[in-house]
Amino acid sequence: MYEVTFLPILGSGIAAAVIGYIWFHPRVFGGYWMRHAGISPEMAEKAKRRMPIYGFVGVLAAMLVAYVMNYFGIAWSVYTWQQSLQLGFWCWVGFTAPPMLGMILWEHKPIRYYLITTLYWLVAFCVIALILLY
């Protein structure tokens, strides 16, 4: 990672949204996740109308993550795919996994719900970091 450029950040945002669409699909982890998130089938059906807006906001949010990660990659001199995966892992360990523990501690969600949500972010962070490398 040598500089902050728009195309890898855009690609990272799109990739994270696609991963999220697959990850949280009802046939993958979405059914379990929705039950424990308190999302009823009726709520999910109503949300389908707003899905393009939600998807767009999701891409923008992932682009923000990519933008910040790009600066970290430059500061930490990330130049290889191994270093890139380390960047994704350590950003996840430091900025996602601990704060999301509140779901278990305070919201009394099952550990599996926590794992589904946080492991999505681990995969997304690693993919983002790899895309930013190129």
N, C-alpha and C positions, 0 to 999 in steps of 0.2 A: 504494500500500500504506500503509494508515493504522494498522492494528492486526493483531494475530495473532488469527485466528478459526478455528474448527474446520472448518467446511464447506469452505472453499477448500483447506485442508490435506488433508482426506479426499478431495476431488475430485482433487487433484494426485496423491495416492498411487494412486488407482484408475486415473487416466489413464496414469501411468508404467507401471503393471503391464500395462495393455492394449497400450500401445506396445511394451513388452518382449515380450509374447506374440506380437504380429504380427512384430516385428523378428527375433526368434529362432525363428520358425516355420521348419520345414524347407524350405518353399517360398519363403522369402524369403532370409535369411542363415543360418538355423539349421543346415542341412546342413554347410556349410563350417565354421561355427563349432564344431559338435560334433566334427567330424573333428580339428580342430586343438586342441580343448580336451581331447582324449583321451577323449571320451564315446562308448562303443560303442552300437550299437542295443539291445543287451541291457540296458545300464545305463539308457538312456533309457526302455525299457519298464518296468523295475523302478521308476523314479522316478515313473511315472504314478500309482502308488498314493498317493504323497505330494504330488501336485500341489496339492491344496487347501491343504495346510500351507505349501508353498513359495510359493504365490500370496499367502497371507495375510501371511507374513513379508516378501515383496517389497513388498506394499502398505505395511506398517509402516515398512520401510526408506525407501521413497520419501516417506512422510509425514514422517519425520525430516528428510530432505533439504529438503522443502518448509517445514518449521518453521524451519529455520536460514536458508533463503533468504528467508523472510518477514521475519526480523529484519534481514537485510542490506538488503532492499528498503526497510524503514522507515528504517534508518540512512542510506541513500543517497538518500532521497527519490524513490523510483521511483513516478511517477504516470501515465506514458503507456506504450502498448504498445511503443514504440521503446526506451524505457528498460528495460522489462521484458525484452525480448530481449537487450539489452546485459547486464543482470544475469545472465541464463541463460548467455550466452556467456562472460562473465568468470569466473563460478563454475566453468564447465567448464574454461576455460584454466588457472585457478589450482589447482583441487582434483582434477581428474580426469585430464586429458590427460598432465601430467608424471608423476604417480605410476604411471600405467598403462604408461609406457614400459618399466618393468621386465619386462613381458611380452616385449618385443623384445630388450632388453639381456641379461637374465639367464635367461629361460626359452626363448629362441631360437624364439619364435613368429614366424610370417610377419607382415609389415606389414599384410596384408589382415585378419588376425585382430584386430590392434590397432585398425584402422580400424573394423571392424564393432562392436567393443565400445565404443570411445570415442565413435564417432559416435552410437550409441544414447543415450549419456549426454548428448551435446550436444542432441539432439532432446528428450530427457526434461527436461533443465534448462530449455530454452526454453519448453516447454509448461507446466511447473510454474510458471515465472515469470509466464506469461500468465494462468494460472488464478488465481494469487494476486492479480493486479491487480484481479480482479473479484469 
